[in-house]
Amino acid sequence: MVNRLSGSPLFKRLASSVSRGFSTSTKQASGEVSGATRNAVLATVATGGLAAWYVNLYGNPIKAVTLAEHGLHPAEYPWSHNGWLDTFDHSSLRRGFLVYKEVCAACHSLNLVAWRTLVGVTHTSDEVRAMAEEFEYDDEPNDEGEIEKRPGKLSDYIPAPYANEQAARAANQGALPPDLSLIIKARHGGCDYVFSLLTGYPDEPPAGATVAPGLNYNPYFPGGGIAMGRVLFDGLVEYEDGTPATTSQMAKDVTTFLNWAAEPEHDVRKKTGLKVLIITGTLWAISLWVKRFKWSPIKTRRIVYKPPKL
């Protein structure tokens, strides 16, 4: 009977139609695959071409100034507070504030640093209050409308050496001394740049180096000519703790202090980060143990099927 069915004309027509349908679907599938492959190749080539064009346009940008006009790149120094969990050297911060107070404060301001932020960092509360009281600040107007003066308080900000920008430029031959509150963050190289700048004044400019009149040569400053002359010399200040006040020591201390001024939350941030790691590690360990005890009975149980006896 099977032989009769296979040889019948109806069965042959059905087999022929199925064969043609399978052949057509196979050709369509192969056509779709080849089309997808072609699209993938075109997309890859287009992406590679765009990337090559971008590198050709912007891979080596044209510089408007020479490398010398950018300034000499400072070396990297092993600052004691650069580690993940390292904090500021508070003895260095105290010495650095002394250098700022006796040297830098003559021209540069710390407009964003309040006296109160020094308490417990560089000085005690009584010491900071005494320093603040050395300055006079504007008080409330009196009955006649005149602004009276009062001694400084912990809530006041460290006063600027000049009343305004015009006074600062007039006292510095047209140059404006920058505010040092965020100078470490505002300069590429941070502490390394400021330290190199303070210690990078040569006795004489090298051969071929020229600076404009009224400027001082410093290879770390962009262009090589800076209005600020060398201000740190050996023995310029006297440290309370007996540390020798060499040029490099004073530059290191005042740079550390300026880094703190730019990041007063530095120590607290690292302390908080360590707390977060401890808490996260504890919760992770607890979760592992809970998972172990919750799942151990399920993972170690054995299911045995005992068919009933007939």
Secondary structure as UniProt FT lines:
FT   HELIX           2..6
FT   HELIX           9..58
FT   HELIX           67..70
FT   TURN            80..81
FT   TURN            84..85
FT   HELIX           90..102
FT   HELIX           104..106
FT   TURN            111..112
FT   HELIX           115..118
FT   TURN            120..122
FT   HELIX           125..132
FT   TURN            133..134
FT   STRAND          136..141
FT   TURN            143..144
FT   STRAND          147..151
FT   TURN            154..155
FT   HELIX           165..171
FT   TURN            172..174
FT   TURN            181..182
FT   HELIX           183..186
FT   TURN            188..190
FT   HELIX           191..199
FT   TURN            207..208
FT   TURN            213..214
FT   STRAND          216..217
FT   TURN            219..220
FT   TURN            222..223
FT   STRAND          225..226
FT   TURN            234..235
FT   TURN            240..241
FT   HELIX           247..262
FT   TURN            264..265
FT   HELIX           266..300
//
